[in-house]
Amino acid sequence: MAFRIFPMTRFRQRGFTLVELLVVIAIIGVLIALLLPAVQQAREAARRMQCTNNLKQLGLAIQLYHDAYNAFPALRAGNPRGAASYAGNNRLNARFAVLPFMEQTAIYDQGMAATVGSYDSSAPIWTSTVESFLCPSNAGPTESPEAPTQTAGIADYYFFVGDRPYRSYPSGTYTSGTMNSGVFLNDAWSRMSSITDGTSNTMGTSEGVRPSSNRGFGAIVTKPGSTSWLPVALTPLFDRSTKQYISTVGVFSSQPLRGFRAWDGAILFTAVTAATPPNSVLISDGTSHGSSQYLLSPTSYHPGGVNAGFMDGSVRFIADTVDTGNQGANYRNYPDTSTPSSYGVWGAMSTKSGGEVASYSN
């Protein structure tokens, strides 16, 4: 039997040429470039949803507080009612007051057991942070740039006091509840029945970023002395494109930055106002958080607006372009709290009894 021998055929493996490799890399790069914004948008959507849930939890705690005490928590009061100074627990704020209704009784008990009339950076109540008071989109620092060695509790959610400038001590007095046009009052407790504009039309809470510098986004600055207090004059002091204040504003340097005293009842640590648009100016006429007058716009790192909690427990996203009415109009005189806001839907939603039926949907 004869055998035939066939020669082995040589096969040469063909690899990628350099050009082909570069083309593949370029295609992968294009795909990543196309997908990355979508991934970032999905992540921000998840963060905004978590922020919404946090504000809903805060809103529920506020409702439970009202069920227990037949009143909403005071903006600043802590424990004793009717105190005439920052005595005892009276420096603590509305965040502190609702802690038992957010399963945070341990921190609440620390505050009730301590005398916190003056700020002590080492006291347990001042150093505590509650995760549900933090917006996951907030890219601000977790330590104050002005005092990085202090371990202070941080918070990103604030309470509406209305649609006009507000002082910690209006007219030199401490008790000032009737001066507010919003739901939350200094050393006074409003009731559900006082929200005659309707709970679904009235904002109670919103958010604020932690500033990385004393002239950066979210910082409180002092206005130039000759500048009017009207919103039309104040809004241009902040450049929204760079998220920085213009150079003529003063630095609020003698006071701590906003967001780094979670439980302090002073206005700059606790309140927001709705005269100037969202994500605009936070401004003061002085450097003392006891006697200065403030306008404090809500701020956030959510693209295009801020979340706001309403007094019916709902949360809505308020666009930066929300109707702000006549920004050149004068503020209502104290103690008027029952006439319509001049500042459009935005201002109307921050007042509890202005006679407006303003609603907003996004």
C-alpha positions in Angstrom: 0.0 0.0 0.0 1.5 3.3 -1.1 1.5 6.3 1.1 1.4 9.8 -0.3 3.2 12.5 1.5 1.7 16.0 1.2 3.8 19.0 2.0 2.6 21.0 5.1 0.9 24.3 4.2 2.3 27.3 6.0 -0.3 29.5 7.6 0.8 32.9 8.8 -1.3 34.6 11.5 -2.2 38.1 10.6 -2.2 40.7 13.5 -3.6 44.2 13.8 -1.7 46.8 12.0 -1.0 50.0 13.8 -3.6 51.9 11.9 -6.3 49.3 12.7 -5.3 49.5 16.4 -5.6 53.3 16.4 -9.0 53.1 14.7 -10.2 50.7 17.4 -8.9 53.0 20.1 -10.6 55.9 18.5 -13.9 54.1 18.3 -13.7 53.1 22.0 -12.9 56.7 22.8 -15.9 58.0 20.9 -18.1 55.4 22.6 -16.8 56.5 26.1 -17.3 60.1 25.2 -20.9 59.4 24.2 -21.7 57.2 27.2 -20.0 59.3 29.9 -22.5 62.2 29.9 -25.3 59.7 30.1 -23.6 57.9 33.0 -23.0 61.2 34.8 -26.7 62.3 34.2 -27.9 58.9 35.6 -25.7 59.4 38.7 -26.9 62.9 39.2 -30.5 61.8 38.8 -29.9 59.2 41.5 -28.3 61.8 43.8 -31.2 64.2 43.2 -33.7 61.5 44.0 -31.8 60.7 47.3 -31.9 64.5 48.1 -35.6 64.4 47.4 -36.0 61.5 49.8 -34.0 63.3 52.4 -36.3 66.3 52.2 -39.3 64.1 52.4 -37.9 62.5 55.5 -37.4 65.9 57.0 -40.9 66.9 56.0 -42.4 63.9 57.6 -40.4 64.6 60.8 -41.8 68.2 60.8 -45.4 66.8 60.5 -44.8 64.3 63.3 -43.5 67.1 65.5 -46.7 69.0 64.8 -48.8 66.0 65.7 -46.9 65.7 69.0 -46.9 69.4 70.0 -49.7 70.9 67.9 -47.1 73.3 66.4 -44.2 73.3 64.0 -40.7 73.5 65.5 -39.2 77.0 66.0 -36.5 78.1 63.7 -34.3 78.7 66.8 -35.3 77.8 70.3 -34.2 74.3 71.2 -35.7 73.6 74.6 -37.0 76.6 76.6 -39.9 78.5 75.3 -39.9 82.3 75.6 -36.3 82.7 76.7 -34.9 86.2 76.3 -31.4 85.2 75.3 -29.2 82.4 74.0 -29.7 80.7 77.4 -29.3 77.0 78.0 -30.5 75.0 75.0 -32.0 78.0 73.3 -29.3 78.2 70.7 -30.4 75.0 69.0 -32.4 75.0 65.8 -35.3 73.3 64.0 -33.1 70.5 62.7 -32.3 69.6 66.3 -35.9 69.8 67.4 -37.1 67.1 64.9 -34.3 64.6 65.6 -36.4 62.3 67.8 -38.8 61.9 64.8 -35.9 60.9 62.6 -34.7 58.1 64.9 -31.8 60.3 66.2 -32.8 60.4 69.9 -29.2 59.9 71.0 -28.0 63.2 69.5 -31.1 64.9 70.8 -30.5 63.7 74.3 -26.9 65.0 74.1 -28.2 68.5 73.3 -30.9 68.4 75.9 -28.4 67.3 78.6 -25.8 70.0 77.7 -25.7 73.7 78.2 -25.1 75.0 74.7 -25.6 78.7 75.1 -22.2 79.4 73.5 -20.5 77.5 70.7 -18.0 74.9 71.9 -16.4 73.1 69.0 -15.5 70.1 71.2 -19.0 69.5 72.6 -20.6 66.3 71.3 -23.8 68.1 70.1 -21.9 70.5 68.0 -19.7 67.8 66.4 -22.5 65.4 65.4 -23.5 65.0 61.8 -26.7 63.2 60.6 -26.4 61.6 57.1 -30.0 62.4 56.1 -29.3 66.1 56.5 -26.7 65.9 53.7 -27.4 66.2 50.0 -25.4 63.6 48.0 -24.8 66.2 45.2 -23.2 68.7 47.6 -19.6 68.8 46.5 -18.6 71.2 49.2 -16.0 70.4 51.9 -16.8 68.4 55.0 -14.5 70.6 57.1 -14.8 74.4 57.3 -12.0 76.0 55.1 -11.8 78.7 57.8 -11.4 76.3 60.7 -10.3 72.9 59.3 -9.0 71.7 62.7 -12.5 72.0 64.2 -14.8 68.9 64.0 -18.2 70.5 63.4 -21.4 68.9 62.4 -22.5 69.7 58.8 -25.9 70.1 57.2 -27.3 71.0 53.8 -31.0 71.6 54.5 -32.6 74.9 55.6 -35.9 76.4 56.7 -37.8 79.2 54.9 -38.4 82.4 56.8 -40.1 84.2 54.0 -39.5 86.6 51.1 -37.6 89.5 52.7 -34.3 90.3 54.5 -34.2 88.9 58.0 -32.2 89.6 61.2 -31.4 87.3 64.1 -32.4 90.2 66.4 -34.9 92.5 64.6 -35.1 95.9 66.2 -32.6 94.7 68.8 -35.0 92.1 70.3 -34.6 88.4 70.5 -38.2 87.2 70.3 -39.2 88.0 66.7 -41.6 85.4 65.6 -44.2 87.8 64.2 -41.6 89.3 61.9 -41.4 86.3 59.6 -43.6 85.8 56.6 -42.6 82.2 56.3 -43.6 79.1 58.4 -40.5 79.0 60.6 -40.1 81.6 63.4 -37.5 82.7 65.9 -38.4 81.6 69.4 -42.0 81.1 68.3 -44.0 78.1 67.0 -46.5 78.4 64.1 -49.4 76.1 63.7 -50.9 74.3 60.7 -53.9 76.7 60.9 -51.6 79.6 60.2 -50.8 78.4 56.7 -53.8 80.0 55.1 -52.2 79.9 51.6 -52.4 76.1 51.8 -49.7 73.6 52.7 -49.3 72.3 49.2 -48.5 75.9 48.1 -46.1 76.8 50.9 -42.4 75.9 51.0 -40.9 74.9 54.3 -37.5 73.6 53.5 -34.8 73.7 50.8 -31.0 73.2 50.5 -27.7 75.0 50.5 -24.2 74.2 49.4 -21.2 74.2 51.8 -18.8 76.9 50.4 -15.2 76.2 49.7 -14.1 79.8 50.2 -15.5 83.0 51.8 -16.3 84.4 48.3 -17.3 81.2 46.6 -20.6 79.5 45.7 -22.8 79.3 48.8 -20.9 81.8 50.9 -22.4 84.7 52.6 -20.8 88.0 51.7 -21.3 91.6 52.9 -22.9 93.9 50.3 -21.2 97.2 49.2 -22.5 99.9 51.5 -24.1 102.0 48.7 -25.9 99.0 47.2 -29.6 98.8 47.6 -31.2 95.9 49.4 -33.6 95.4 46.5 -33.1 92.0 44.7 -32.6 93.8 41.3 -29.4 95.3 42.8 -28.2 92.3 44.7 -28.5 89.5 42.1 -25.8 91.0 39.8 -23.2 90.7 42.6 -23.0 87.0 41.9 -21.7 85.6 38.6 -23.6 82.4 37.9 -21.3 81.4 35.1 -18.2 81.2 37.4 -20.2 80.7 40.7 -18.2 83.5 42.3 -19.1 86.9 43.7 -17.7 90.0 42.1 -14.8 91.7 43.7 -16.6 94.6 45.2 -18.5 92.5 47.7 -17.1 92.3 51.2 -15.9 89.0 52.8 -18.0 87.8 55.7 -14.7 86.8 57.3 -15.4 87.3 61.0 -18.0 84.6 61.1 -18.0 80.8 60.3 -19.0 79.7 56.9 -22.5 78.5 56.3 -23.2 74.7 56.5 -20.6 73.9 59.2 -22.8 74.3 62.4 -25.6 71.8 61.9 -27.4 72.6 65.1 -26.8 76.3 65.6 -29.9 78.4 65.5 -28.4 81.6 64.2 -30.0 82.7 60.9 -27.0 82.1 58.7 -26.8 78.4 59.8 -30.5 77.7 59.6 -32.6 79.8 57.2 -33.3 80.5 53.5 -35.3 83.3 51.9 -37.1 83.6 48.6 -36.7 87.2 47.2 -33.6 86.7 45.0 -33.7 83.7 42.6 -32.5 80.2 43.6 -28.7 79.7 43.2 -27.9 83.4 43.5 -26.8 85.7 46.3 -26.4 85.1 50.0 -25.8 88.5 51.4 -25.4 90.4 54.7 -25.2 94.0 55.8 -22.6 93.3 58.5 -20.2 90.7 60.0 -22.1 89.7 63.2 -24.4 86.8 62.9 -26.4 88.3 65.9 -27.2 91.7 64.4 -26.7 91.4 60.7 -29.6 91.4 58.1 -29.6 88.6 55.6 -31.0 87.5 52.2 -30.2 83.8 51.8 -31.0 82.1 48.5 -31.2 78.3 48.4 -28.3 76.8 46.5 -27.5 73.4 45.1 -25.2 71.5 42.8 -28.2 70.0 41.0 -28.1 71.4 37.4 -30.7 74.1 36.9 -32.3 74.5 40.2 -32.9 73.4 43.8 -35.1 70.9 45.6 -37.7 72.4 48.0 -39.9 70.7 50.6 -43.5 71.9 50.9 -45.6 71.8 54.1 -47.8 69.0 52.8 -44.8 66.8 52.8 -44.2 66.9 49.0 -40.9 67.8 47.4 -40.5 69.6 44.1 -37.6 70.7 42.0 -37.6 74.5 41.6 -35.9 75.8 38.4 -33.5 78.7 38.6 -35.8 80.4 36.1 -38.9 80.3 38.4 -41.0 83.4 38.2 -39.5 85.9 40.7 -41.9 88.8 40.0 -40.8 92.4 40.3 -37.2 92.3 41.5 -37.2 96.1 41.8 -40.2 96.1 44.2 -39.7 97.2 47.8 -40.1 94.7 50.6 -43.3 94.8 52.8 -42.8 96.7 56.0 -42.5 94.8 59.3 -44.6 93.4 60.8 -46.8 92.9 57.7 -47.0 89.2 56.9 -50.4 88.9 55.3 -50.1 90.8 52.0 -49.0 89.2 48.7 -45.3 88.9 47.9 -43.9 91.1 45.1 -41.5 88.4 44.0 -43.7 86.2 41.9 -44.4 82.5 42.3 -41.0 82.1 44.1 -41.8 84.7 46.8 -45.4 83.6 47.1 -44.5 80.0 47.8 -42.2 81.1 50.7 -45.0 82.9 52.6 -47.6 81.1 54.7 -50.4 83.7 54.7 -49.8 86.2 51.9 -53.2 85.6 50.3 -51.6 84.1 47.2 -52.6 80.8 45.8 -49.3 80.2 43.9 -48.4 76.7 42.8 -45.5 75.3 40.9 -45.0 72.0 39.0 -41.8 70.8 37.3 
